[in-house]
Amino acid sequence: MVEVFKTNVKEYPDAQKILARIHTSFVGYKASFDLEDCDKILRIVSLDGTVQSDAIMGLIKKMGYNVSVLPDEVPTVTKRL
């Protein structure tokens, strides 16, 4: 499973600290940041099941950052006749 989060992390050293904490606390997760994205994306892949979103957000908030689940956006398809 994959979960994508919006964060306010701006610096790579901060992102590296968060990633290290996630990888230590959640065995089986692969996490990465895209700080170039306007939403400062944190992407987490669980190799053995679901992503514990609430636990991830709690950990990141304890570290002093804002984080929220980025909702899935399904593009609407219009059919032309």
Secondary structure per residue as TSV (DSSP state, phi and psi in degrees):
chain	resnum	aa	ss	phi	psi
A	1	M	-	360.0	149.8
A	2	V	E	-122.4	137.6
A	3	E	E	-129.4	139.4
A	4	V	E	-119.7	133.7
A	5	F	E	-121.8	147.2
A	6	K	E	-96.0	133.8
A	7	T	E	-133.2	175.9
A	8	N	-	-113.7	21.4
A	9	V	-	-72.8	127.7
A	10	K	-	-114.8	-26.4
A	11	E	-	-109.8	142.1
A	12	Y	H	-62.2	-38.3
A	13	P	H	-60.6	-36.5
A	14	D	H	-66.2	-42.8
A	15	A	H	-61.4	-40.5
A	16	Q	H	-63.7	-38.8
A	17	K	H	-63.1	-43.7
A	18	I	H	-64.4	-45.2
A	19	L	H	-61.0	-42.0
A	20	A	H	-61.6	-42.1
A	21	R	H	-66.5	-41.1
A	22	I	H	-62.9	-47.5
A	23	H	H	-67.1	-28.5
A	24	T	H	-76.4	-39.6
A	25	S	H	-83.9	-26.6
A	26	F	S	-127.6	88.0
A	27	V	T	-65.4	135.3
A	28	G	T	96.0	1.6
A	29	Y	E	-103.8	140.9
A	30	K	E	-114.7	120.3
A	31	A	E	-120.2	147.5
A	32	S	E	-152.1	153.9
A	33	F	E	-109.9	150.1
A	34	D	E	-123.5	90.0
A	35	L	T	-79.3	-8.9
A	36	E	T	-78.1	-24.2
A	37	D	S	-69.9	145.5
A	38	C	T	-62.4	-23.3
A	39	D	T	-94.7	4.1
A	40	K	-	48.5	61.2
A	41	I	E	-66.1	134.4
A	42	L	E	-112.6	122.6
A	43	R	E	-114.4	129.2
A	44	I	E	-125.2	129.8
A	45	V	E	-112.9	128.1
A	46	S	E	-96.1	123.5
A	47	L	S	-80.7	-17.0
A	48	D	S	-129.9	31.8
A	49	G	S	145.6	-146.0
A	50	T	-	-85.3	157.6
A	51	V	-	-88.0	129.8
A	52	Q	-	-81.9	81.3
A	53	S	H	-57.3	-45.5
A	54	D	H	-62.4	-40.5
A	55	A	H	-67.5	-40.3
A	56	I	H	-62.2	-47.7
A	57	M	H	-63.8	-39.1
A	58	G	H	-61.5	-43.6
A	59	L	H	-61.4	-46.7
A	60	I	H	-68.8	-38.8
A	61	K	H	-65.1	-37.5
A	62	K	H	-62.5	-27.1
A	63	M	T	-83.0	-2.7
A	64	G	T	97.0	17.1
A	65	Y	-	-117.1	157.0
A	66	N	-	-88.8	142.0
A	67	V	E	-154.1	143.0
A	68	S	E	-151.1	153.8
A	69	V	E	-68.9	131.3
A	70	L	-	-84.0	118.5
A	71	P	-	-66.3	147.7
A	72	D	-	-66.0	132.9
A	73	E	-	-114.0	113.5
A	74	V	-	-98.3	117.5
A	75	P	-	-64.5	141.3
A	76	T	-	-83.3	138.1
A	77	V	-	-108.6	125.4
A	78	T	-	-102.4	133.2
A	79	K	-	-98.0	126.6
A	80	R	-	-92.6	139.0
A	81	L	-	-95.7	360.0
